[in-house]
């Protein structure tokens, strides 16, 4: 049972979606890919705000009788896996509007949330609120995406980039305010003692996620606006070219994501946070703009 639940939980992780997003955008459907990218980033930010705001424990923090099959460092409510599953798999179902796609997505949304209970990572209310947050975001996304795109399409490239940067800075400001309000939080001793059984020390008030999401948002927006100004990008060509694009693009992602991550400092100071924002800006830009430009330049996107 545990390996099966672990499999479903993997389908709700940010890292998994980070690999799926480029595949969709570069090789299958760029319109769906960019939607997946932005809803994942917004879901990550909303989840971080919710976790720090509620400051709820994990089941295995509270009780030594709960086996931590999937330990985490963050607070428990709302469940990020459940929320991201509802957001990402939900937008895929809404976009495709095919019965079989909807059935598969609903099944995955349920199983990903259920797996979090079996693995001892969440209480039932964590998952339910995660689904609720994801559902609200999905509704707003489906309702206002086209409106926002039409509004931005009437602006110049510089205006689009300026708005994207201001929004990313707003995310940083809101995130730091939320974290600041929890700055004096002390983990109850019994939570800490129980959590130590998992071998992973809780670090529930970590500001790095804010800069990760804000930087990725800005990078995605920057790249999307840039490639649009150059005529846009639509995945084309035979299967081998689609596969080659994914491999080449993923190498670029790994260089920027892991390569710069190994070089840049990882401290909680302004320089480290700024470099983290820059790193994820570059990753987002590469996914939505840089890699597609390379594909077009080297005729990897032709039939």
JOGI-V332286 format. One record per residue. OMEGA is omega in whole degrees, -180 to 180 (none if undefined). BURIAL is I if it has 16 or more other ideal C-beta (glycine too) atoms within 10 Angstrom, else O. D_FIRST is the distance of its C-alpha to the first C-alpha in Angstrom with 1 decimal. Layout:
# JOGI-V332286
OMEGA | BURIAL | D_FIRST
OMEGA | BURIAL | D_FIRST
This chain:
# JOGI-V332286
-177 | O | 0.0
178 | O | 3.8
179 | O | 5.7
179 | O | 5.3
176 | I | 6.2
178 | O | 8.5
-179 | O | 10.0
177 | I | 10.9
178 | I | 12.3
-178 | O | 14.3
178 | I | 15.9
-178 | I | 17.4
177 | O | 18.9
-180 | I | 22.7
178 | O | 22.7
180 | O | 20.9
179 | I | 23.4
177 | I | 26.1
-179 | O | 25.5
-178 | I | 25.2
180 | I | 28.3
179 | I | 30.7
179 | I | 29.5
-173 | I | 30.2
-176 | I | 33.5
-167 | I | 34.9
-175 | I | 33.9
-174 | O | 33.1
-175 | I | 34.5
-180 | I | 36.2
177 | O | 36.7
-178 | I | 33.0
-179 | I | 32.2
175 | I | 34.6
178 | I | 33.2
-179 | I | 29.7
-177 | I | 31.2
-179 | I | 33.1
177 | I | 30.6
179 | I | 28.0
-180 | I | 30.8
177 | I | 31.9
179 | I | 28.4
179 | I | 28.0
-180 | I | 31.3
180 | I | 30.7
178 | I | 27.4
178 | I | 29.2
-179 | I | 32.0
-178 | I | 29.7
-179 | I | 27.7
180 | I | 31.0
-179 | O | 32.7
180 | O | 30.3
-179 | O | 29.4
-178 | I | 26.4
169 | I | 24.1
-180 | I | 20.5
-177 | I | 18.7
171 | I | 18.5
-174 | I | 22.1
-175 | I | 23.2
177 | O | 21.3
180 | O | 20.7
-180 | O | 18.2
180 | I | 15.6
-180 | O | 13.5
179 | I | 14.2
179 | I | 11.2
-177 | I | 13.3
-180 | I | 16.9
178 | I | 19.7
-173 | O | 23.5
172 | I | 24.5
-172 | I | 24.8
-171 | I | 22.1
-3 | I | 24.0
178 | I | 23.8
179 | I | 20.4
179 | I | 21.4
-179 | I | 18.3
-178 | I | 18.9
180 | I | 22.6
178 | I | 22.6
179 | I | 20.3
-177 | I | 22.8
-172 | I | 25.7
179 | I | 25.0
177 | I | 23.1
-179 | I | 25.5
176 | I | 28.6
179 | I | 27.5
-179 | I | 27.4
-178 | I | 30.7
-175 | I | 32.4
178 | O | 31.5
175 | O | 32.1
-174 | O | 30.6
-177 | O | 28.6
177 | O | 25.9
180 | O | 25.5
180 | I | 25.3
180 | O | 22.7
-179 | O | 20.4
178 | I | 21.1
178 | O | 20.5
-180 | O | 17.1
179 | I | 16.2
-180 | I | 17.9
-175 | I | 15.9
178 | I | 12.4
177 | I | 13.5
180 | I | 14.8
-179 | I | 12.0
-179 | I | 9.6
177 | I | 12.4
-178 | I | 12.2
-177 | I | 8.6
177 | I | 9.5
-177 | I | 12.8
-174 | I | 15.0
167 | I | 16.8
177 | I | 18.3
-179 | O | 18.4
175 | O | 21.9
-179 | I | 21.1
-179 | I | 19.1
179 | I | 21.8
174 | I | 24.5
176 | I | 22.9
-180 | I | 22.8
178 | O | 26.4
179 | I | 27.7
179 | I | 26.2
178 | O | 27.7
178 | O | 31.1
179 | I | 31.2
179 | I | 30.3
-179 | O | 33.1
-180 | O | 35.6
-179 | I | 34.7
-177 | O | 35.2
-169 | O | 38.3
-179 | O | 40.1
-178 | I | 39.0
178 | O | 41.9
-179 | O | 44.3
-180 | O | 43.5
178 | O | 43.8
180 | O | 47.2
-179 | O | 48.5
-179 | I | 47.6
178 | O | 49.0
-178 | O | 52.4
176 | O | 52.4
179 | O | 53.4
-179 | O | 51.0
179 | O | 52.2
179 | O | 51.7
179 | I | 48.1
179 | I | 47.3
178 | O | 49.1
180 | O | 47.2
180 | I | 43.8
179 | I | 44.9
178 | O | 46.1
179 | O | 42.8
177 | I | 40.8
175 | O | 43.2
177 | O | 42.7
180 | I | 39.0
-178 | I | 39.8
179 | O | 42.2
-180 | O | 40.0
-179 | I | 37.1
176 | O | 39.4
180 | O | 40.9
180 | I | 37.5
178 | I | 36.6
180 | O | 40.1
179 | O | 39.8
-172 | O | 36.9
-178 | O | 38.7
-176 | O | 39.4
176 | O | 35.9
178 | O | 35.0
174 | I | 31.5
-174 | O | 31.6
-178 | O | 31.5
175 | O | 28.6
-177 | I | 26.4
-179 | O | 27.5
-180 | O | 27.0
-179 | I | 23.4
-179 | I | 22.6
179 | O | 24.1
-177 | O | 21.3
-177 | I | 19.1
178 | O | 21.9
-177 | O | 22.6
179 | O | 25.7
175 | I | 25.8
-167 | O | 28.4
-179 | I | 28.2
-176 | I | 31.7
-177 | O | 31.8
-176 | I | 34.4
-179 | O | 33.4
179 | I | 31.1
-178 | I | 34.2
175 | I | 36.1
-177 | I | 33.2
-179 | I | 32.9
178 | I | 36.6
179 | I | 37.5
178 | I | 35.0
-179 | I | 36.5
180 | I | 40.0
178 | I | 39.2
-179 | I | 37.6
179 | I | 40.6
-179 | I | 43.1
-180 | I | 41.8
179 | I | 41.6
-178 | I | 45.1
-178 | I | 46.5
177 | I | 45.1
180 | I | 46.3
179 | O | 49.7
178 | O | 49.8
177 | O | 49.1
-179 | O | 45.4
175 | I | 42.6
180 | O | 41.0
179 | I | 38.6
173 | O | 40.6
-180 | I | 41.0
-177 | O | 39.4
-177 | O | 35.7
177 | O | 36.8
178 | I | 38.5
178 | I | 35.6
180 | O | 33.3
178 | O | 36.0
-179 | I | 36.4
-179 | I | 32.8
-180 | O | 33.0
-179 | O | 36.3
-179 | I | 35.3
175 | I | 32.1
177 | O | 34.2
178 | I | 36.4
-178 | I | 33.5
178 | O | 32.3
-178 | O | 35.9
-175 | I | 36.5
-177 | I | 33.1
-179 | O | 32.4
178 | O | 36.0
178 | I | 37.7
179 | O | 34.9
-177 | O | 35.9
-176 | O | 39.5
178 | O | 39.7
-179 | O | 39.7
178 | O | 36.8
178 | O | 38.6
176 | O | 39.0
-174 | O | 42.5
-178 | O | 44.2
-179 | O | 44.5
179 | O | 40.8
-180 | I | 39.8
179 | O | 42.3
176 | I | 41.2
177 | I | 37.6
179 | I | 38.8
-178 | I | 40.8
-178 | I | 38.0
171 | I | 35.7
179 | I | 38.8
178 | I | 39.4
179 | I | 35.8
179 | I | 36.0
-180 | I | 39.5
-178 | I | 38.5
-173 | I | 35.7
-176 | I | 37.9
-174 | I | 41.3
-180 | I | 41.8
177 | I | 39.6
178 | I | 40.9
178 | O | 44.4
-180 | I | 43.8
-179 | I | 42.4
-176 | I | 45.5
-178 | O | 47.9
176 | O | 46.9
176 | O | 46.6
-179 | I | 42.9
-180 | I | 42.6
-179 | O | 45.1
none | O | 44.8
